[in-house]
Amino acid sequence: TITGEVNRPGSYPWQQDLNLADLLARAGNQTEYGDIERIKVLGRNGSTEIYNLSSYFKEGNKKENPTLKAGDMVMVSETATSPQVTITGEVNRPGSYPWQQDLNLADLLARAGNRTERGDLKNIKIMREDGNLETIDLDKYFKEGTGEDNPRLKAGDTVVVTEQESVNWQKVFLMIGGFKTLKDFLGLDW
């Protein structure tokens, strides 16, 4: 059995030469939160061993990739020190998300389920960990596709998607004026 931060946790058929790396592969590998440097193997007899599978993959250290016994339970825990970015405000799933080196603003917005109907893409605030504040027009990026309007995020950044103006009176008056012109043109009496 394999549990924790793997893509397909569950029980898998045991085979004579099944090792830790093989079981992890069967389970779809670790999630983006999974820590393969501290994998616990709980034996049927109550023993607990910790293995660094990363050492096996990087250096070929075979003692970190043990052959499993029938009835062993493998636990892949969450990384304790994974860097995060936070998004809040007018998004569908506000919260903290794992930071990756190539993470940009549009990617984080997608992870957060996009903006709500009141979210203003023209006035997104990025509070950098060092205290600097940037205002980004992500709407411009989506329309023109220039990279400077879709900045890369740094670990510790907080993104705030602000709320649009509640009523754009200029648009309301233009719309009312348009209806009146159409009414007059068609000769309707409302």
C-alpha positions as CSV (number, residue, x, y, z in Angstrom):
1,T,0.0,0.0,0.0
2,I,1.2,3.5,-0.8
3,T,-0.5,6.7,0.7
4,G,0.1,10.4,1.1
5,E,1.4,12.7,-1.6
6,V,1.2,10.4,-4.6
7,N,-1.0,10.8,-7.6
8,R,-2.8,7.4,-7.3
9,P,-2.6,6.2,-3.6
10,G,-3.9,2.7,-2.9
11,S,-3.0,-1.0,-2.6
12,Y,-1.0,-2.6,-5.5
13,P,-0.3,-6.3,-6.1
14,W,3.0,-7.4,-4.5
15,Q,5.7,-9.0,-6.6
16,Q,9.0,-10.7,-5.6
17,D,11.4,-7.9,-6.7
18,L,9.1,-4.9,-6.2
19,N,11.2,-2.0,-5.0
20,L,10.3,1.5,-3.6
21,A,10.9,3.3,-7.0
22,D,8.7,0.8,-8.8
23,L,5.8,1.2,-6.4
24,L,6.1,5.0,-6.6
25,A,6.0,4.8,-10.4
26,R,2.9,2.5,-10.2
27,A,1.2,5.1,-8.0
28,G,1.8,7.9,-10.6
29,N,4.8,9.3,-8.8
30,Q,4.8,12.0,-6.1
31,T,2.5,15.1,-6.3
32,E,4.1,18.5,-6.5
33,Y,3.9,18.5,-2.7
34,G,5.5,15.1,-2.2
35,D,8.8,14.7,-0.4
36,I,10.7,11.8,-1.7
37,E,13.7,12.5,0.5
38,R,11.9,11.2,3.6
39,I,9.7,8.3,2.5
40,K,8.5,6.1,5.4
41,V,8.1,2.3,5.0
42,L,6.1,0.7,7.7
43,G,6.8,-3.0,7.9
44,R,4.1,-5.6,8.7
45,N,6.2,-6.4,11.9
46,G,5.8,-2.7,13.2
47,S,9.3,-1.5,12.0
48,T,9.6,1.9,10.4
49,E,12.4,2.8,8.0
50,I,13.0,6.2,6.3
51,Y,14.5,6.3,2.8
52,N,15.8,9.1,0.5
53,L,14.6,8.0,-2.9
54,S,16.0,11.3,-4.3
55,S,19.5,10.0,-3.4
56,Y,18.8,6.8,-5.4
57,F,17.6,8.8,-8.5
58,K,20.5,11.3,-8.4
59,E,23.4,9.2,-7.2
60,G,22.4,5.6,-7.7
61,N,22.5,4.9,-4.0
62,K,20.8,1.4,-4.1
63,K,20.3,1.2,-0.3
64,E,17.8,4.1,-0.6
65,N,15.6,1.9,-2.9
66,P,14.8,-1.2,-0.9
67,T,12.9,-4.2,-2.0
68,L,9.5,-4.2,-0.4
69,K,7.9,-7.0,1.5
70,A,4.3,-8.1,1.2
71,G,2.2,-6.0,3.6
72,D,4.5,-3.0,3.7
73,M,2.9,0.4,3.8
74,V,4.7,3.3,2.1
75,M,4.0,6.9,3.2
76,V,5.0,9.9,1.1
77,S,4.6,13.0,3.2
78,E,4.3,16.6,2.2
79,T,7.4,18.7,1.9
80,A,7.8,20.8,5.0
81,T,9.7,23.7,3.5
82,S,8.2,24.1,0.1
83,P,8.1,27.8,-1.0
84,Q,4.7,29.3,-1.5
85,V,2.9,32.2,-3.2
86,T,-0.4,33.5,-2.0
87,I,-3.4,34.8,-4.1
88,T,-6.4,36.5,-2.6
89,G,-9.2,38.9,-3.4
90,E,-11.6,38.3,-6.3
91,V,-10.5,34.8,-7.3
92,N,-12.5,31.6,-7.1
93,R,-10.0,29.6,-5.0
94,P,-7.9,32.0,-2.9
95,G,-5.0,30.6,-0.9
96,S,-1.4,29.6,-0.9
97,Y,0.1,27.6,-3.7
98,P,3.5,25.9,-4.2
99,W,6.0,28.3,-5.9
100,Q,8.0,27.0,-8.9
101,Q,10.8,28.9,-10.6
102,D,8.9,29.5,-13.8
103,L,5.6,30.4,-12.2
104,N,4.0,33.6,-13.7
105,L,1.0,35.6,-12.8
106,A,-1.3,34.1,-15.4
107,D,-0.4,30.6,-14.3
108,L,-1.2,31.4,-10.6
109,L,-4.5,32.9,-11.6
110,A,-5.4,29.7,-13.5
111,R,-4.5,27.6,-10.4
112,A,-6.8,29.8,-8.3
113,G,-9.7,29.1,-10.6
114,N,-9.5,32.4,-12.4
115,R,-11.0,35.7,-11.3
116,T,-14.6,36.1,-10.1
117,E,-17.0,38.2,-12.2
118,R,-16.0,41.2,-10.1
119,G,-12.3,40.6,-10.4
120,D,-10.3,43.5,-12.1
121,L,-7.5,42.1,-14.3
122,K,-6.3,45.7,-15.1
123,N,-5.4,46.4,-11.5
124,I,-3.7,43.4,-9.9
125,K,-1.4,44.1,-7.0
126,I,1.7,42.0,-6.3
127,M,3.2,42.5,-2.9
128,R,6.8,41.2,-3.0
129,E,8.4,39.6,0.0
130,D,10.8,42.5,0.3
131,G,7.9,44.9,0.7
132,N,7.7,46.3,-2.8
133,L,4.3,46.7,-4.4
134,E,3.7,46.3,-8.2
135,T,0.5,47.0,-10.1
136,I,-0.1,44.8,-13.1
137,D,-2.5,45.0,-16.0
138,L,-3.0,41.3,-16.9
139,D,-5.8,42.2,-19.2
140,K,-3.2,43.9,-21.5
141,Y,-1.2,40.6,-21.5
142,F,-4.2,38.6,-22.5
143,K,-5.0,41.1,-25.3
144,E,-1.5,41.9,-26.6
145,G,0.5,38.9,-25.3
146,T,3.5,40.9,-24.0
147,G,5.5,39.1,-21.3
148,E,6.2,42.2,-19.3
149,D,2.5,42.3,-18.3
150,N,2.7,38.7,-17.0
151,P,5.6,38.8,-14.6
152,R,7.3,35.8,-13.0
153,L,6.5,35.4,-9.3
154,K,9.0,35.0,-6.5
155,A,8.6,32.7,-3.5
156,G,6.8,34.6,-0.8
157,D,4.8,36.9,-3.1
158,T,1.2,37.8,-2.4
159,V,-1.1,38.6,-5.3
160,V,-4.3,40.6,-4.7
161,V,-7.0,40.6,-7.5
162,T,-8.9,43.8,-6.8
163,E,-12.6,44.4,-7.3
164,Q,-13.8,46.3,-10.4
165,E,-15.8,49.4,-10.0
166,S,-19.4,48.3,-9.1
167,V,-21.1,50.5,-11.7
168,N,-19.6,52.1,-14.8
169,W,-22.0,55.0,-15.1
170,Q,-20.6,56.1,-18.5
171,K,-21.5,52.7,-20.0
172,V,-25.0,52.9,-18.4
173,F,-25.7,56.3,-19.8
174,L,-24.4,55.3,-23.3
175,M,-26.6,52.2,-23.2
176,I,-29.7,54.2,-22.2
177,G,-29.0,56.8,-24.9
178,G,-28.7,54.0,-27.4
179,F,-32.1,52.5,-26.4
180,K,-33.7,56.0,-26.7
181,T,-32.2,56.5,-30.2
182,L,-33.4,53.0,-31.3
183,K,-36.9,53.7,-29.9
184,D,-37.1,57.0,-31.8
185,F,-35.8,55.4,-35.0
186,L,-38.3,52.6,-34.9
187,G,-41.2,54.9,-33.8
188,L,-41.9,52.8,-30.8
189,D,-44.0,54.2,-27.9
190,W,-42.9,52.6,-24.6
